[in-house]
Amino acid sequence: MFQVKNLSTSIDKIQILHSLDFHVNEGEIISIIGANGAGKSTLLNTLAGLCKPLEGKITLFDEVLSGLPAYKVVGKGLSLVPEGRQVFPNLTVKENLLLGIYTKYYKDKNLVNTNMEKMLEMFPGLKKHFDNLGGNLSGGEQQMLAIARGLMSNPKIILLDEPSMGLAPKIVAEILDILEIIKREMGTMVILVEQNVRAALKVADRAYVMDQGRFIMNGPRDEVSTNPLVKSAYLGIKATG
């Protein structure tokens, strides 16, 4: 499993995360929900090695990730799909995908080719753009490319930061379907940070609610989605009676 204990992080001497504890079981999707500024992206960046924690321990199947630089974290089996997609606009779709498996590129060319074929099968819309520049793709296509790039290294766990941002409902639905496939067919653990709370709770096995760098609630999807606080603050459903 993936486990986080007593994790705290500061940025520019301002503490953002405060003693967070959580875990992800094998084959599980968890959603982390909360308002803008709650600390969700900082959490993912800390897990991925882009931010150094003040304290705490991050382990993936008993291997310690906390304190490792980002490129070593990827090599250990954790992949981040960042907010805003961040595809390389001047590289082709093929080149973007290859960068997702750079840690194994020279070690196992058969794996590279196998994973490339697998991604093009899972994301058929990328196949027709294979030799086109990433910057020329639509927003939805770029998001698919970012997810496919993150999966190229066969990660044990993948983190997605606001994958539905700025996308049409039809594309959001496709992304949710892909997350189910990742869980069911690849067995990959998923951490989903998403302001679209309805979408996040639709696919999650469990959810954590974050406020000001702390978890204020967590539990199974149905328990969190029916909580009066969550319904009022995040789903726009007013309490009755």
Accessible surface in RSA format (square Angstrom, percent):
REM  Atomic radii and reference values for relative SASA: ProtOr
REM  Chains: A
REM  Algorithm: Lee & Richards
REM  Probe-radius: 1.40
REM  Slices: 20
REM RES _ NUM      All-atoms   Total-Side   Main-Chain    Non-polar    All polar
REM                ABS   REL    ABS   REL    ABS   REL    ABS   REL    ABS   REL
RES MET A   1    85.50  44.3  70.51  46.7  14.99  35.7  67.94  57.8  17.56  23.3
RES PHE A   2     0.00   0.0   0.00   0.0   0.00   0.0   0.00   0.0   0.00   0.0
RES GLN A   3    61.06  34.1  60.55  44.3   0.50   1.2   3.31   7.0  57.75  43.8
RES VAL A   4     0.71   0.5   0.00   0.0   0.71   1.7   0.00   0.0   0.71   1.9
RES LYS A   5   108.94  53.1 108.57  66.6   0.36   0.9  59.15  53.2  49.79  53.0
RES ASN A   6    67.43  46.5  67.43  65.2   0.00   0.0  22.66  54.5  44.77  43.3
RES LEU A   7     0.00   0.0   0.00   0.0   0.00   0.0   0.00   0.0   0.00   0.0
RES SER A   8     1.11   0.9   1.11   1.5   0.00   0.0   0.92   2.0   0.19   0.3
RES THR A   9     0.10   0.1   0.10   0.1   0.00   0.0   0.10   0.1   0.00   0.0
RES SER A  10    33.06  27.9  18.62  24.8  14.44  33.3   4.27   9.1  28.79  40.3
RES ILE A  11    71.41  40.6  65.92  49.1   5.50  13.2  69.38  50.0   2.03   5.5
RES ASP A  12   127.50  89.3  97.54  97.1  29.97  70.9  35.15  82.7  92.36  92.1
RES LYS A  13   206.27 100.6 167.68 102.9  38.59  91.9 117.12 105.4  89.15  95.0
RES ILE A  14   114.64  65.2 111.41  83.0   3.23   7.8 114.64  82.6   0.00   0.0
RES GLN A  15    74.23  41.5  56.77  41.5  17.46  41.6  15.00  31.9  59.23  44.9
RES ILE A  16    47.37  27.0  42.66  31.8   4.71  11.4  44.94  32.4   2.43   6.6
RES LEU A  17     0.00   0.0   0.00   0.0   0.00   0.0   0.00   0.0   0.00   0.0
RES HIS A  18    43.98  24.0  39.18  27.2   4.80  12.3  23.94  24.7  20.04  23.3
RES SER A  19    60.91  51.5  47.08  62.8  13.84  31.9  24.44  52.0  36.47  51.1
RES LEU A  20     3.47   1.9   2.39   1.7   1.08   2.7   3.47   2.4   0.00   0.0
RES ASP A  21    78.78  55.2  64.67  64.4  14.11  33.4  28.52  67.1  50.26  50.1
RES PHE A  22     8.46   4.2   0.00   0.0   8.46  22.0   6.55   4.0   1.91   5.5
RES HIS A  23    59.64  32.6  59.64  41.5   0.00   0.0  34.65  35.7  24.99  29.1
RES VAL A  24     0.00   0.0   0.00   0.0   0.00   0.0   0.00   0.0   0.00   0.0
RES ASN A  25    55.82  38.5  55.58  53.7   0.24   0.6  20.21  48.6  35.61  34.4
RES GLU A  26   126.30  72.5 103.93  78.6  22.38  53.3  27.25  52.7  99.06  80.9
RES GLY A  27    25.43  31.4   0.00   N/A  25.43  31.4  15.09  41.4  10.34  23.2
RES GLU A  28    17.37  10.0  16.87  12.8   0.50   1.2   6.56  12.7  10.82   8.8
RES ILE A  29     0.00   0.0   0.00   0.0   0.00   0.0   0.00   0.0   0.00   0.0
RES ILE A  30     0.00   0.0   0.00   0.0   0.00   0.0   0.00   0.0   0.00   0.0
RES SER A  31     0.00   0.0   0.00   0.0   0.00   0.0   0.00   0.0   0.00   0.0
RES ILE A  32     0.00   0.0   0.00   0.0   0.00   0.0   0.00   0.0   0.00   0.0
RES ILE A  33     0.00   0.0   0.00   0.0   0.00   0.0   0.00   0.0   0.00   0.0
RES GLY A  34     3.09   3.8   0.00   N/A   3.09   3.8   0.00   0.0   3.09   6.9
RES ALA A  35    56.27  51.7  49.50  76.4   6.77  15.4  55.95  78.8   0.32   0.8
RES ASN A  36   126.39  87.2 103.54 100.1  22.85  55.0  31.68  76.3  94.71  91.5
RES GLY A  37    78.79  97.2   0.00   N/A  78.79  97.2  41.92 115.0  36.87  82.6
RES ALA A  38     5.08   4.7   1.09   1.7   3.99   9.1   4.41   6.2   0.67   1.8
RES GLY A  39     8.47  10.4   0.00   N/A   8.47  10.4   5.77  15.8   2.70   6.0
RES LYS A  40    11.52   5.6   9.66   5.9   1.86   4.4   2.67   2.4   8.85   9.4
RES SER A  41    37.06  31.3  34.36  45.9   2.70   6.2  25.70  54.7  11.35  15.9
RES THR A  42    17.39  12.4  15.72  15.9   1.67   4.0   0.86   1.2  16.53  25.0
RES LEU A  43     0.00   0.0   0.00   0.0   0.00   0.0   0.00   0.0   0.00   0.0
RES LEU A  44     0.11   0.1   0.11   0.1   0.00   0.0   0.11   0.1   0.00   0.0
RES ASN A  45    44.03  30.4  44.03  42.5   0.00   0.0   0.12   0.3  43.91  42.4
RES THR A  46     3.08   2.2   0.00   0.0   3.08   7.3   0.00   0.0   3.08   4.7
RES LEU A  47     1.08   0.6   0.00   0.0   1.08   2.7   0.00   0.0   1.08   2.9
RES ALA A  48     7.21   6.6   5.85   9.0   1.35   3.1   5.85   8.2   1.35   3.6
RES GLY A  49    21.33  26.3   0.00   N/A  21.33  26.3   5.80  15.9  15.52  34.8
RES LEU A  50   109.70  61.1  75.50  54.0  34.20  86.0  78.51  55.1  31.19  83.9
RES CYS A  51    27.22  20.6  20.77  23.2   6.45  15.2   8.51  21.6  18.71  20.2
RES LYS A  52   168.94  82.4 146.90  90.1  22.04  52.5  93.11  83.8  75.83  80.8
RES PRO A  53    21.13  15.4   9.41   8.6  11.73  42.6   9.41   7.8  11.73  72.9
RES LEU A  54   103.18  57.5  69.52  49.7  33.66  84.6  73.38  51.5  29.80  80.2
RES GLU A  55    87.90  50.5  77.50  58.6  10.40  24.8  32.70  63.2  55.21  45.1
RES GLY A  56    31.19  38.5   0.00   N/A  31.19  38.5   7.43  20.4  23.76  53.2
RES LYS A  57   107.60  52.5 106.79  65.5   0.80   1.9  50.99  45.9  56.61  60.3
RES ILE A  58     1.26   0.7   1.26   0.9   0.00   0.0   1.26   0.9   0.00   0.0
RES THR A  59    20.73  14.7  20.73  21.0   0.00   0.0  10.47  14.1  10.26  15.5
RES LEU A  60     1.23   0.7   0.64   0.5   0.59   1.5   0.64   0.4   0.59   1.6
RES PHE A  61    76.41  38.2  59.50  36.9  16.91  44.0  63.94  38.8  12.47  35.7
RES ASP A  62   139.64  97.8 112.90 112.4  26.73  63.2  32.18  75.7 107.45 107.2
RES GLU A  63    69.88  40.1  66.14  50.0   3.75   8.9  34.67  67.1  35.21  28.8
RES VAL A  64    72.40  47.6  58.88  53.3  13.52  32.6  58.88  51.2  13.52  36.7
RES LEU A  65     2.83   1.6   0.32   0.2   2.51   6.3   0.34   0.2   2.48   6.7
RES SER A  66    25.41  21.5   8.62  11.5  16.79  38.7   6.44  13.7  18.97  26.6
RES GLY A  67    51.35  63.3   0.00   N/A  51.35  63.3  21.50  59.0  29.86  66.9
RES LEU A  68    47.48  26.4  42.47  30.4   5.02  12.6  42.61  29.9   4.87  13.1
RES PRO A  69    58.41  42.6  49.65  45.3   8.77  31.9  58.16  48.0   0.25   1.6
RES ALA A  70    30.00  27.6  26.65  41.1   3.35   7.6  26.65  37.5   3.35   8.9
RES TYR A  71   129.47  60.4 123.44  70.2   6.03  15.7  94.79  71.2  34.67  42.7
RES LYS A  72    97.99  47.8  92.14  56.5   5.85  13.9  41.24  37.1  56.75  60.5
RES VAL A  73     1.37   0.9   1.37   1.2   0.00   0.0   1.37   1.2   0.00   0.0
RES VAL A  74    39.60  26.1  34.85  31.6   4.75  11.4  34.85  30.3   4.75  12.9
RES GLY A  75    47.83  59.0   0.00   N/A  47.83  59.0  18.50  50.8  29.34  65.7
RES LYS A  76    74.54  36.4  68.97  42.3   5.58  13.3  31.11  28.0  43.43  46.3
RES GLY A  77     9.99  12.3   0.00   N/A   9.99  12.3   9.99  27.4   0.00   0.0
RES LEU A  78     1.54   0.9   1.00   0.7   0.55   1.4   1.24   0.9   0.31   0.8
RES SER A  79     9.46   8.0   9.07  12.1   0.39   0.9   0.66   1.4   8.80  12.3
RES LEU A  80    33.76  18.8  13.83   9.9  19.93  50.1  13.83   9.7  19.93  53.6
RES VAL A  81     1.75   1.2   1.18   1.1   0.57   1.4   1.75   1.5   0.00   0.0
RES PRO A  82    25.49  18.6  23.40  21.3   2.09   7.6  24.49  20.2   1.01   6.3
RES GLU A  83    68.99  39.6  63.19  47.8   5.80  13.8  18.03  34.9  50.96  41.6
RES GLY A  84    48.52  59.8   0.00   N/A  48.52  59.8  28.48  78.2  20.04  44.9
RES ARG A  85    39.49  16.6  39.49  20.1   0.00   0.0   2.46   3.4  37.03  22.4
RES GLN A  86   116.97  65.4  98.45  72.0  18.52  44.1  38.75  82.5  78.22  59.3
RES VAL A  87    15.71  10.3   5.15   4.7  10.56  25.4   5.15   4.5  10.56  28.6
RES PHE A  88    94.48  47.3  94.34  58.4   0.14   0.4  94.48  57.3   0.00   0.0
RES PRO A  89    73.11  53.3  71.16  64.9   1.96   7.1  71.16  58.7   1.96  12.2
RES ASN A  90   122.29  84.3 105.99 102.4  16.30  39.2  29.00  69.8  93.29  90.2
RES LEU A  91    58.95  32.8  58.95  42.2   0.00   0.0  58.95  41.4   0.00   0.0
RES THR A  92    27.57  19.6  27.57  27.9   0.00   0.0  25.16  33.8   2.41   3.6
RES VAL A  93     0.00   0.0   0.00   0.0   0.00   0.0   0.00   0.0   0.00   0.0
RES LYS A  94    87.73  42.8  87.73  53.8   0.00   0.0  31.08  28.0  56.65  60.3
RES GLU A  95    73.31  42.1  71.67  54.2   1.64   3.9  24.47  47.3  48.84  39.9
RES ASN A  96     0.00   0.0   0.00   0.0   0.00   0.0   0.00   0.0   0.00   0.0
RES LEU A  97     0.00   0.0   0.00   0.0   0.00   0.0   0.00   0.0   0.00   0.0
RES LEU A  98    36.09  20.1  33.93  24.3   2.17   5.4  34.19  24.0   1.91   5.1
RES LEU A  99    73.18  40.8  66.91  47.9   6.26  15.7  67.62  47.5   5.55  14.9
RES GLY A 100    12.64  15.6   0.00   N/A  12.64  15.6   8.44  23.2   4.20   9.4
RES ILE A 101     0.11   0.1   0.00   0.0   0.11   0.3   0.11   0.1   0.00   0.0
RES TYR A 102   100.63  47.0  87.75  49.9  12.88  33.5  81.75  61.4  18.88  23.3
RES THR A 103    31.24  22.2  17.70  17.9  13.54  32.3  23.74  31.9   7.50  11.3
RES LYS A 104    59.32  28.9  59.32  36.4   0.00   0.0  38.05  34.2  21.27  22.7
RES TYR A 105    62.89  29.4  62.62  35.6   0.27   0.7  27.22  20.5  35.67  44.0
RES TYR A 106   190.04  88.7 159.28  90.6  30.75  80.0 116.89  87.8  73.14  90.2
RES LYS A 107   174.36  85.1 135.23  83.0  39.14  93.2  91.75  82.6  82.62  88.0
RES ASP A 108    61.47  43.1  56.70  56.4   4.77  11.3  17.85  42.0  43.62  43.5
RES LYS A 109   100.03  48.8  94.51  58.0   5.52  13.1  53.22  47.9  46.81  49.9
RES ASN A 110   118.78  81.9 115.21 111.3   3.56   8.6  25.52  61.4  93.26  90.1
RES LEU A 111    43.37  24.2  39.32  28.1   4.05  10.2  42.74  30.0   0.63   1.7
RES VAL A 112     4.33   2.8   4.33   3.9   0.00   0.0   4.33   3.8   0.00   0.0
RES ASN A 113    86.39  59.6  84.00  81.2   2.39   5.8  21.40  51.5  64.99  62.8
RES THR A 114    73.30  52.1  70.21  71.2   3.09   7.4  46.29  62.2  27.01  40.8
RES ASN A 115     1.51   1.0   1.51   1.5   0.00   0.0   0.82   2.0   0.68   0.7
RES MET A 116    17.93   9.3  17.93  11.9   0.00   0.0  17.93  15.2   0.00   0.0
RES GLU A 117   122.08  70.1 115.52  87.4   6.56  15.6  42.82  82.8  79.26  64.7
RES LYS A 118    79.75  38.9  75.16  46.1   4.59  10.9  47.52  42.8  32.23  34.3
RES MET A 119     1.14   0.6   1.14   0.8   0.00   0.0   1.14   1.0   0.00   0.0
RES LEU A 120    22.30  12.4  20.02  14.3   2.28   5.7  20.41  14.3   1.89   5.1
RES GLU A 121   144.82  83.1 122.03  92.3  22.80  54.3  48.11  93.1  96.71  79.0
RES MET A 122    35.53  18.4  13.68   9.1  21.85  52.0  22.64  19.2  12.89  17.1
RES PHE A 123     5.92   3.0   2.16   1.3   3.77   9.8   5.92   3.6   0.00   0.0
RES PRO A 124    93.38  68.1  84.77  77.3   8.61  31.3  85.11  70.3   8.27  51.4
RES GLY A 125    35.79  44.1   0.00   N/A  35.79  44.1  30.55  83.8   5.24  11.7
RES LEU A 126     1.75   1.0   1.75   1.3   0.00   0.0   1.75   1.2   0.00   0.0
RES LYS A 127   135.09  65.9 126.29  77.5   8.80  21.0  69.34  62.4  65.75  70.0
RES LYS A 128   154.17  75.2 117.69  72.2  36.47  86.8  73.89  66.5  80.28  85.5
RES HIS A 129    36.22  19.8  36.12  25.1   0.10   0.3  33.59  34.6   2.64   3.1
RES PHE A 130    47.65  23.8  47.18  29.2   0.47   1.2  47.18  28.6   0.47   1.3
RES ASP A 131   109.97  77.0  90.48  90.1  19.49  46.1  32.56  76.6  77.41  77.2
RES ASN A 132    63.73  43.9  59.58  57.6   4.15  10.0   9.79  23.6  53.93  52.1
RES LEU A 133    71.96  40.1  70.85  50.7   1.11   2.8  70.85  49.8   1.11   3.0
RES GLY A 134     0.00   0.0   0.00   N/A   0.00   0.0   0.00   0.0   0.00   0.0
RES GLY A 135    35.18  43.4   0.00   N/A  35.18  43.4  10.91  30.0  24.27  54.4
RES ASN A 136   116.17  80.1  81.37  78.6  34.80  83.8  24.90  59.9  91.27  88.2
RES LEU A 137    11.58   6.4   0.54   0.4  11.04  27.8   1.61   1.1   9.97  26.8
RES SER A 138    62.67  53.0  48.39  64.6  14.27  32.9  52.27 111.3  10.40  14.6
RES GLY A 139    28.82  35.5   0.00   N/A  28.82  35.5  15.72  43.1  13.10  29.3
RES GLY A 140     9.09  11.2   0.00   N/A   9.09  11.2   4.12  11.3   4.97  11.1
RES GLU A 141    44.43  25.5  42.90  32.5   1.52   3.6  18.42  35.6  26.01  21.2
RES GLN A 142    33.75  18.9  33.75  24.7   0.00   0.0   0.21   0.4  33.55  25.4
RES GLN A 143     3.73   2.1   3.73   2.7   0.00   0.0   0.00   0.0   3.73   2.8
RES MET A 144    20.24  10.5  20.24  13.4   0.00   0.0  19.58  16.6   0.66   0.9
RES LEU A 145     0.04   0.0   0.04   0.0   0.00   0.0   0.04   0.0   0.00   0.0
RES ALA A 146     0.78   0.7   0.00   0.0   0.78   1.8   0.00   0.0   0.78   2.1
RES ILE A 147     0.00   0.0   0.00   0.0   0.00   0.0   0.00   0.0   0.00   0.0
RES ALA A 148     0.00   0.0   0.00   0.0   0.00   0.0   0.00   0.0   0.00   0.0
RES ARG A 149    27.78  11.7  26.72  13.6   1.07   2.5   9.74  13.3  18.05  10.9
RES GLY A 150     6.14   7.6   0.00   N/A   6.14   7.6   5.93  16.3   0.21   0.5
RES LEU A 151     0.40   0.2   0.00   0.0   0.40   1.0   0.00   0.0   0.40   1.1
RES MET A 152     0.00   0.0   0.00   0.0   0.00   0.0   0.00   0.0   0.00   0.0
RES SER A 153     7.71   6.5   4.58   6.1   3.13   7.2   2.20   4.7   5.51   7.7
RES ASN A 154    58.45  40.3  41.86  40.4  16.60  40.0  20.75  49.9  37.70  36.4
RES PRO A 155     6.63   4.8   0.33   0.3   6.30  22.9   0.63   0.5   5.99  37.2
RES LYS A 156    86.04  42.0  76.92  47.2   9.12  21.7  59.01  53.1  27.02  28.8
RES ILE A 157     0.00   0.0   0.00   0.0   0.00   0.0   0.00   0.0   0.00   0.0
RES ILE A 158     0.00   0.0   0.00   0.0   0.00   0.0   0.00   0.0   0.00   0.0
RES LEU A 159     0.00   0.0   0.00   0.0   0.00   0.0   0.00   0.0   0.00   0.0
RES LEU A 160     0.01   0.0   0.01   0.0   0.00   0.0   0.01   0.0   0.00   0.0
RES ASP A 161     6.02   4.2   4.84   4.8   1.18   2.8   0.04   0.1   5.98   6.0
RES GLU A 162    13.42   7.7  11.59   8.8   1.83   4.4   2.15   4.2  11.27   9.2
RES PRO A 163     3.30   2.4   2.64   2.4   0.66   2.4   3.30   2.7   0.01   0.0
RES SER A 164    13.24  11.2   8.24  11.0   5.01  11.5   3.04   6.5  10.20  14.3
RES MET A 165    90.03  46.6  80.06  53.0   9.97  23.7  61.46  52.3  28.57  37.8
RES GLY A 166    81.83 100.9   0.00   N/A  81.83 100.9  41.90 115.0  39.93  89.4
RES LEU A 167    25.74  14.3   5.80   4.1  19.94  50.1   8.33   5.9  17.40  46.8
RES ALA A 168    57.13  52.5  44.70  69.0  12.43  28.3  51.19  72.1   5.95  15.7
RES PRO A 169   115.09  83.9 106.17  96.8   8.92  32.4 110.15  90.9   4.94  30.7
RES LYS A 170   153.87  75.1 144.59  88.7   9.27  22.1  93.97  84.6  59.89  63.8
RES ILE A 171    44.79  25.5  44.79  33.4   0.00   0.0  44.79  32.3   0.00   0.0
RES VAL A 172    15.06   9.9  15.06  13.6   0.00   0.0  15.06  13.1   0.00   0.0
RES ALA A 173    48.62  44.7  44.94  69.4   3.67   8.4  47.67  67.1   0.94   2.5
RES GLU A 174    67.01  38.5  65.06  49.2   1.95   4.7  31.02  60.0  35.99  29.4
RES ILE A 175     2.12   1.2   2.12   1.6   0.00   0.0   2.12   1.5   0.00   0.0
RES LEU A 176    17.12   9.5  16.93  12.1   0.19   0.5  17.12  12.0   0.00   0.0
RES ASP A 177    87.66  61.4  85.47  85.1   2.19   5.2  21.72  51.1  65.95  65.8
RES ILE A 178    14.08   8.0  14.08  10.5   0.00   0.0  14.08  10.1   0.00   0.0
RES LEU A 179     0.19   0.1   0.19   0.1   0.00   0.0   0.19   0.1   0.00   0.0
RES GLU A 180    60.41  34.7  60.31  45.6   0.10   0.2  20.80  40.2  39.61  32.3
RES ILE A 181    46.87  26.7  46.87  34.9   0.00   0.0  46.87  33.8   0.00   0.0
RES ILE A 182     0.00   0.0   0.00   0.0   0.00   0.0   0.00   0.0   0.00   0.0
RES LYS A 183    55.65  27.2  50.43  30.9   5.22  12.4  27.81  25.0  27.84  29.7
RES ARG A 184   158.14  66.4 125.72  64.1  32.43  77.2  75.60 103.3  82.54  50.0
RES GLU A 185   122.35  70.2  83.68  63.3  38.67  92.1  32.30  62.5  90.05  73.5
RES MET A 186    51.68  26.8  16.90  11.2  34.78  82.8  24.83  21.1  26.84  35.6
RES GLY A 187    43.44  53.6   0.00   N/A  43.44  53.6  24.92  68.4  18.52  41.5
RES THR A 188     5.45   3.9   3.52   3.6   1.92   4.6   1.92   2.6   3.52   5.3
RES MET A 189     1.79   0.9   1.79   1.2   0.00   0.0   1.79   1.5   0.00   0.0
RES VAL A 190     0.00   0.0   0.00   0.0   0.00   0.0   0.00   0.0   0.00   0.0
RES ILE A 191     0.00   0.0   0.00   0.0   0.00   0.0   0.00   0.0   0.00   0.0
RES LEU A 192     1.22   0.7   1.22   0.9   0.00   0.0   1.22   0.9   0.00   0.0
RES VAL A 193     0.29   0.2   0.29   0.3   0.00   0.0   0.29   0.3   0.00   0.0
RES GLU A 194     5.27   3.0   5.27   4.0   0.00   0.0   0.97   1.9   4.30   3.5
RES GLN A 195    74.91  41.9  56.63  41.4  18.28  43.5  20.95  44.6  53.96  40.9
RES ASN A 196    59.68  41.2  49.21  47.6  10.47  25.2  18.18  43.8  41.50  40.1
RES VAL A 197     8.80   5.8   5.23   4.7   3.57   8.6   5.23   4.5   3.57   9.7
RES ARG A 198   144.87  60.8 134.33  68.5  10.54  25.1  63.52  86.8  81.35  49.3
RES ALA A 199     8.73   8.0   4.43   6.8   4.30   9.8   8.05  11.3   0.68   1.8
RES ALA A 200     0.00   0.0   0.00   0.0   0.00   0.0   0.00   0.0   0.00   0.0
RES LEU A 201     8.58   4.8   7.57   5.4   1.01   2.5   7.80   5.5   0.78   2.1
RES LYS A 202   139.94  68.3 123.83  76.0  16.12  38.4  83.00  74.7  56.95  60.7
RES VAL A 203     6.23   4.1   2.82   2.6   3.41   8.2   2.85   2.5   3.38   9.2
RES ALA A 204     0.71   0.7   0.00   0.0   0.71   1.6   0.00   0.0   0.71   1.9
RES ASP A 205    50.33  35.3  36.73  36.6  13.61  32.2  17.92  42.2  32.42  32.3
RES ARG A 206    34.71  14.6  34.71  17.7   0.00   0.0  31.08  42.5   3.63   2.2
RES ALA A 207     0.05   0.0   0.00   0.0   0.05   0.1   0.00   0.0   0.05   0.1
RES TYR A 208     7.91   3.7   7.91   4.5   0.00   0.0   3.32   2.5   4.59   5.7
RES VAL A 209     0.00   0.0   0.00   0.0   0.00   0.0   0.00   0.0   0.00   0.0
RES MET A 210     0.37   0.2   0.00   0.0   0.37   0.9   0.00   0.0   0.37   0.5
RES ASP A 211    59.67  41.8  56.90  56.6   2.77   6.5   3.36   7.9  56.31  56.2
RES GLN A 212   133.85  74.8 123.44  90.2  10.41  24.8  40.12  85.4  93.73  71.1
RES GLY A 213     0.84   1.0   0.00   N/A   0.84   1.0   0.00   0.0   0.84   1.9
RES ARG A 214   121.13  50.9 121.13  61.7   0.00   0.0  42.52  58.1  78.60  47.6
RES PHE A 215    41.10  20.6  14.13   8.8  26.97  70.2  14.13   8.6  26.97  77.2
RES ILE A 216    86.02  49.0  50.27  37.4  35.75  86.2  58.13  41.9  27.89  75.7
RES MET A 217    37.14  19.2  27.32  18.1   9.83  23.4  35.20  29.9   1.94   2.6
RES ASN A 218    78.75  54.3  62.83  60.7  15.92  38.3   0.04   0.1  78.71  76.1
RES GLY A 219     7.76   9.6   0.00   N/A   7.76   9.6   7.67  21.0   0.09   0.2
RES PRO A 220    71.89  52.4  71.89  65.5   0.00   0.0  71.89  59.4   0.00   0.0
RES ARG A 221    87.51  36.7  86.70  44.2   0.81   1.9  11.95  16.3  75.56  45.8
RES ASP A 222    97.31  68.2  95.27  94.8   2.04   4.8  33.78  79.5  63.53  63.4
RES GLU A 223   106.07  60.9  94.57  71.5  11.50  27.4  44.61  86.3  61.46  50.2
RES VAL A 224     0.72   0.5   0.72   0.7   0.00   0.0   0.72   0.6   0.00   0.0
RES SER A 225    28.08  23.7  23.55  31.4   4.53  10.4  14.88  31.7  13.20  18.5
RES THR A 226    88.54  63.0  77.24  78.3  11.30  26.9  61.86  83.1  26.68  40.3
RES ASN A 227    44.41  30.6  40.41  39.1   4.00   9.6   4.73  11.4  39.68  38.4
RES PRO A 228    95.46  69.6  88.89  81.0   6.57  23.9  92.46  76.3   3.00  18.7
RES LEU A 229    88.79  49.4  82.25  58.8   6.53  16.4  87.32  61.3   1.47   4.0
RES VAL A 230     0.00   0.0   0.00   0.0   0.00   0.0   0.00   0.0   0.00   0.0
RES LYS A 231    68.20  33.3  68.20  41.8   0.00   0.0  15.61  14.0  52.59  56.0
RES SER A 232    64.79  54.7  48.13  64.2  16.66  38.4  13.99  29.8  50.80  71.2
RES ALA A 233    63.10  58.0  25.06  38.7  38.04  86.5  34.54  48.6  28.56  75.7
RES TYR A 234    52.76  24.6  27.60  15.7  25.16  65.5  21.17  15.9  31.59  38.9
RES LEU A 235    20.54  11.4  10.90   7.8   9.65  24.3  15.15  10.6   5.39  14.5
RES GLY A 236    67.09  82.7   0.00   N/A  67.09  82.7  35.06  96.2  32.03  71.7
RES ILE A 237    68.84  39.2  64.46  48.0   4.38  10.6  67.57  48.7   1.27   3.4
RES LYS A 238   178.59  87.1 166.77 102.3  11.82  28.1 111.11 100.0  67.48  71.9
RES ALA A 239    92.17  84.7  54.72  84.5  37.45  85.2  65.95  92.9  26.22  69.5
RES THR A 240   132.91  94.5 100.34 101.7  32.57  77.6  71.96  96.7  60.95  92.1
RES GLY A 241   129.66 159.9   0.00   N/A 129.66 159.9  77.90 213.8  51.75 115.9
END  Absolute sums over single chains surface
CHAIN  1 A    11591.1       9281.7       2309.4       6193.9       5397.2
END  Absolute sums over all chains
TOTAL         11591.1       9281.7       2309.4       6193.9       5397.2
